[in-house]
Amino acid sequence: MGRYGERHAAGIIPHVTTPVPAPFGLNRAIADLRPYAFTQLRARQDELAAQGVRLINFGVGDPEDETPQFIRDALVASISPASRYPTAAGLPALRQAIASWLGRRFSVTVDPERHVLPANGAKEALYNLTSLVLDPPGTPGRRDLVAVPELAYQVYGDSVLLHHGEVFPLPLGPDWLPDLDAITPEIGRRLAILWLNSPHNPTGSVAPVAHYRRALDLAHHYGFLVASDEAYSELWFDAPPAGLLEACADPDFSHAIAVNTLSKRSNMTAYRSGLIAGDARVVAAMKNVRPRIGVATPEFIQKA
């Protein structure tokens, strides 16, 4: 019977009938998520490929060309015999390289200590920015709204739902740019983040500097953050697209965060190497949170 059963039978431990508590639940927001589009596409592609169908893939933006040889060589050379935890803040040399590139590309002055942080590709930053800015449920005067273009990368909205916020679908105009006039005073006062994406996936529309400036004017007026996903900034036909940081009048980039990645421009999707840059408060918050969630970029990736 075992010691517990013997003591119970002898009356040493009284028999008490208590209601069985309900099992733990999952985040209720998970049930509200739409199926992840790229997972569905991958399953369908695998199914067709097994049937011998020749596919032209217009799904996820995963380059088929090789990663440049010099990058692969740098990766191999950067693998040290001893393996240690990388720092979430990233190597100083990497932050300086990012700041220098942003300066050359967008004609801005960026402090590598205050305005820059590496990310494991753009997706890490896109998802985690919401947790930094969205107020918890029950906060008085809570900013619970995130504006997401009606046609947009699914991660923006999914992150909002999982953090118990509300998505405001921002309509697109005839030029496929978000209609900023839709941000009324009522909406603006509730907004935590306005997401922009240029060059836009999937239409390819490119936002001019004036569009970014208008967004920043609204952000300063109402107090929200403008977050710009610029993953495709280095793919163009005639002239390099504008970026959010070059539209900032404030040298400290207040209310502005740009997200970029090496995935598309350098055929490095598997390397998971990206960045956030801009508002020093947001960068400091990400630097504080990042080591707690175990997403520091491996040093051999940073060095490559």
N, C-alpha and C positions, 0 to 999 in steps of 0.2 A: 504493500500500500504506500510505502514511503513515509518519511518522518512527518511531513505536513499532513498527509491523510490520516495517520495514526493519531496525531494530536487533535485533528478536527473531529474524528470519531469519538474520542474520549471526552469531548466537550470542553477541551482547553481553549480552543479557538471557536468563538461563537459563529454560527452560521447566519450570515446577514445577506438578505437579498437586496441588491442594489441595481438600479437600471444600468444597462450596458451603455456606455457613452458612444455617441456616433463616431465612426472612424474619421480620421483626419480628412480634410477636403483639399482639393487643388484650387489654385488661384481661379476664381470664377471667370476672370477675363479670358482664360485659355479657351473656354467653350465658345467665346464670341469671335475668336480669330477665324478669318477666312483660310481655306487651304493655301499653303504656301505655293505660289505659282510655279517657282522654279523646280520644286520637288515634283510637282505634277508633270511638268514638261519633261524632266529627266526620266521619269517612269515611262512616259509615252514614247520618248526617243528610244529607250532601251527595248521596249516592246517592238517597235518598228524595225530597229536594227536587227533584232533576232529573226525577223521575217525576211531579212535580206534587202530591205528598202534602203535606197541611197538617200541620205538626209542632207538638206541644206539647213543648218542650224541658225535660226533667228531667235533663239531663246536667251539664256544667260550670256552676258558679255565676257566670255572666257576665250582669250586669244588662242589661236591655233599655231601661230608662228613661234619660233624658238625664243627663249630668253637670251639676250645677247651673251656671247661667249665671255666677254670680260667680266660680266656680272657673275656668271657661274664660276669663273676662276677665282674671283674675289671671295665668293661664298666658301669655296673649298679651303682657300688660304686662311680664312678667318675662324675655322673650326679649331679650337685649342684642345690640347690633350685633356685638360681638366675642365669639367663642366660645373658651372656655378650659376646660381640664380641671377638673372638680369635685373636691373633696376627698372621700376615702372617709369621713372622720369626719362629714361633713355640716356645713351652716351652723350657727353658734352659735344663730341665731334659731330654726331648726327644732328643734334639740335642746331649747331652752328651751320652745318651744311644746308639744313632746311631753311634757316633764316636767310642765308646767302642766296639760295635759289629764289625764295619769295621776293627778295630785294631786286634781283635781276629780272625776274619775270613780271612783277607787278609794280615795280618802282616804289616800293615801300621800305621803311626802316623797321625791322623786326628785332626785338630783344630775344635772343635764344633762351634766356633764363626765365622770361616772364610771359612770352607770347607764343611759345611753341611746345608741342608735346607729340611724341610718336604715337602711333596707334597700330593695332594689328589689322591693317587694311582699313578701308573707310567704314566698313560695317560696324566694327566695334564702337567707333566714335558716334556714328549715326544713332545707334541704339542707346548708348549710355548717356548721351547729352540730355535726353529726356529726364533721366533720373536726377540730374544735377539741377534742373531748372523748374520742373513741375512740382508744385506744392503738394504735400501729402493730403489725402482726404481729411476733411474736418478743419483745415487751416482757415481761420477767419480771412475773408477777402481773397480766398484761394484763386490763383491763376490756374485754371484747370483745362485750358483750351490750347490746342496746337493746330496751327493752320498748315494744311498739307495740300499741294496742288491736286486737282481732281484726277489727273493722270500722273502717277508718281510711283517711285520705288516703294514696294510694300513695307519695307522695314520702318519707314518714318511712322506710319499709322499704327503698325503692330506694337511698336515700342510705347506709344501713347496709351493704347488699350491695356497693355500689361502693367503699366504704371498708374492705372485707374484714372486716366484723363479722358478728355473728349476731343475727337478730331473735328476740325472745321474744314470741310472740303472747299478749297479755294478755286473758283472757276478760272478757266483759261480763256484768254481773249483770242481773236482771229489770228494773232501772231504767235499763239501757243505760249505766251507769257502769262504768269498769274495776274489776275485782275486785282490790283491792290486797292481799287476803289471799293471792293467788297469788304474791306476791313473798316467797318463802321465804328463809331465810338463805343457802342455796346460790345462789339466783338473785341476791339482793341484793348479795352480795360480787362478783359478776361484772358487775353493771349499770354502764353508763356514763351512760345517759340513760333516764328514764321519760317517755314522751310522753303528754300529756293533751290533750284537745280539747273545749272547751265554749264555747258551745253546740255539741253534737256534730254533725258531718256524717257520715252523713246522717239520724240519728234525731231530732235536735233536743233530746236530753236535756241538762239543765243541771246542772252540778256545784255543790253548795252549798259554802260556805266550809269546812265541816268536812271535806269530801272532800279539798280542797287541803291542809288542815292535816295530815291523816293521811299524804298523800303526802310532804309535807315532813319529817314526823317520820321516816319511813322513809329519806328521802334523807340526813338528818343522821346517822342511825344507821349506814347502810351506806356512805355517802360518794358517792352518785351525784347527778346533776343532774336536776331536774324541769323539763321544757320544756313550756310550755302554749301551744298554738295557739289564739288567741282571735280568729280572723278574723271570727267572727259575733257578737262581743260586743255590738255596737250594734243588733242586730235582736232585738226581744223583744215580748211581748204585754202583760204586766202590770208587771213590775219588771225593772230592769237586772240581768243575770246577774253573779254574783261573778267575780272574777279571781284569778289565782295570787298576785299581789303583795300584795293586801290580806290574804292568809293568812299572810304572813311575819312572824314575831316579830322577826327580825333586821332592824334598819334598813338593813343593807347588802345585804339580799336574797340572802344566800349560799345556794347550791344551787338557785336559782330563776331561770328566764328565761321571760319572756312574749313572745310574738310577736303582732303585730297588723298591720292593713293598712287602707288607705282604700278598697280595691277594692270591698268589699261594701257598707259603710255609706254611701259617697258616690258609688256608681256610677262608680268610677274604675279599673276593671281595666286599662285601657290605659296608665294613668299610671305603674304600677309604683312605688307609694309605700307603704312599710311601716316597721316598726320592730322592734327588740328592746330589751328593758328588763329590768334586774335585776342579777344577780350581777356585781360590778365586774370580777372576774377574767375572766369570759367576755366581757364587753363589751370589755375591753382587748385580749383575744386576737383578737376579731373585727376590732377597729380596726387591729390589726397585720397581719392576713391580708388584709383586704378590698382594700387598694390593689394587692396583688400579683396579683389575679385580675380586675381591670378592671371592677368592678361599681359604681363610684361613681354615685350618683343625680344626673342632670343638675340644675344649679342652678335652671333655670326650673321644673322639677317641684317641687323643694324649696320654692321661694318660693310657688308656687301652693298 
